[in-house]
């Protein structure tokens, strides 16, 4: 994509000129001077960040003394450079001019100020030139290396190559360079292999009329590759690095962020941990963006150090600005991620541990339980839900089983059918739904496995048999029933955490009641377990499943002469007791004092204030974030003014209901502490993302994994595909490639 000059009456673009193009500066004062000198009124409405991202000025608008060549491939401006050379009159003699870049008419006062600044700029530029001459008195401007025709051709080729590489990544085209490096191929197979998708798209560009590429490769040898496999990988790495850097730059600008990780992802080179960053950008929009796949080799300590090193040295972030962390994972991964999170929390106390907004609290709690029976239940439920997504006919078979067992109870029948069609394993009431579906599921699986009508293939019947064997086990049933009842005390609490802002605020204030209920169950475990076990026995009897102690446990006890163990007492000791202990302790750990203080500060949202009749006291919970505020000394007075503003608003003014709505309000900029406070709170992973921004990066990751077989996956391509919405700058990619691989550039 070419860069176009933003100056009035200037039609230069980077693909038609060897001139350097410079971004507008991010510094507000310098950026304002650039805009004033450009005399374009439409640019005055844009922020320095927007101008920096989307607008350029070519080198023709700067005095030569303000421009430096640091290498044959890189041209930079001096830190104090201001553009002063503009054509502001040539459009007057052209009646057909479209005036796309309208020139602002200045007042006499504005003209006077510009003249003064130009005089100051001229003096400054003269001094800079003298300083430059004093340092380089043995050199002249003629000594500055210019790009040779070969270097120009290389840059043009790299631009085209990166454009193709971005297309491959965004469209998730298969990329032949992903095959194993140790795979043995003949010389001809190797040549065809290295061609692949990249060469096909290059040839397509040539056939579509790209004269530069045609000339370049017509002059090449007959058997010469357009681009070697090694160079393709280099291009791909640079491409992904530049896209990632675009995101990281936005994270650095907003300072505060949270870390979110997902389930391990299989690649040909091993398992990797997907890492996301959550932050509020310059447009006050909460975002959660994918950053990179991190190698998960080694022990927890090594992974924690690798993650911290990547965040600080690799991505240029400060862990002192991390305000939250949420780690998904079940079974062994969940256990390891707890250790990693605890290590980061110990080193950086402000990085509070929270559940992620993309996972129901009860599912999160069950996934993390280090009990084999619980992990079997979670795995079987996921497989069962996925089984019925493979074909609509399977869902119809389950509907028939539900109809048979409901026997005329239309309301229950409709609820079960509707629930079974959703991804019910992600719901807050997943275990209630699973208990209600147990009988229909087993009946359906048995029918599919029998396959009397021969309408199912071998794969489906084998999967149905495996699931039915798991369901028809008393340990599975009793574990499911215990989870349903034990987690019923946190179900409403977890649902509120993923609700509206007012629900999250009240959930934070209801934690004491939740913990009280959990302690009450633990203190009376005999009574509760008796009722829960009786429910499991009743369900097993209805499904004709014998009540017994797990076979594996009995085999372990064969060597020990002990009295016969009753099933009820066994499951109380080895299931109900550890489940209750885990849930109680995990809720305490996740919702630490700092986490609760942060959630209670959601009373800053005007709708929550209104619900509390503007009788809130955020300053009592604000101590943990005081050092993050721009003016902490004025916080009490500012909070008072904030409450008064909304309490005495006009009748036509509605109260913003979310942090996002509040941050978008024009008056929030007059309350710098509140503004900063809300941005930090919004970044906590426990809070849901608003509207169309909800978990989009994680959904794009899942889509990539679903569409791409493990042996065809590539980390770099996956990063491009997941971040297809991020703006790409081909010029930056070219510069980055030349800097990263100077040997390749010279040899080309």
Buried (B, 14 or more C-beta within 10 A) or exposed (E): BBBBBBBBBBEBBBBEBEBBBBBBBBEEEBBBBBBBBBBBEEBEEBEBBBBBBEBBBBBBBBBEBBBBBEEBBEBBBBEEBBBBEBEBEEBEEEEEEEEEBEBBEBEEEEEEEBEEBEEEBEEBBEEBBEEBEEEEEEEEEEEEEEEEEEBEBBBBBBBBBBBBBBBBBBEBBEBBBBBEEEEEEEEEEBEEBBBBBBBBBBBEBBEEEBEBBEEBBEEEEEEEBBBEBEBBBBBBBBBBBBBBBBBBBBBBEBBBBBBBBBBBBEBBEEBBBBBBBBBBBEEBBBBBBBBBBBBBEEEBEEBBBBBBEBBEEBBEBEBEBBBBBBBBBBBEBBBBBBEBBBBBBEEBEBBBBBBBBBBBBBBBBBBBBEBEBBBBBBEBBBBBBEBBEEEEEBBEBBBBBBBBBBEEEEEBBEBBBEBBBEEBBEBBBBBBBBBBBBBBBBBBBBBBBEBEEEEBEEEBBEBBBBBBEBBBBBBBBBBBBBBBBBBBBBBBBBBBBBBBBBBBBBBBEEBEEBBEBBEEBBEEBEEBBEEBBEBBBEBBEEBEBEBEBBEEEEEEEEEEEEEEBEBBEBBBEBBBBBBBEBBBEBBEBBBBEBBBBBBBBBBBBBBBBBBBEBEBEBBEBBEBBEEBBEEBEEBBEBBEEBBEBBEEEEEEEEBBBBBBBBBEBEEBEEBBBBBBBBBBBBBBBBBBBBEEBBBBBBEBBBEBBEEBEEEBBBBBBBBBBBBBEBEBBBBBBBBBBBEEBEEBBEEB
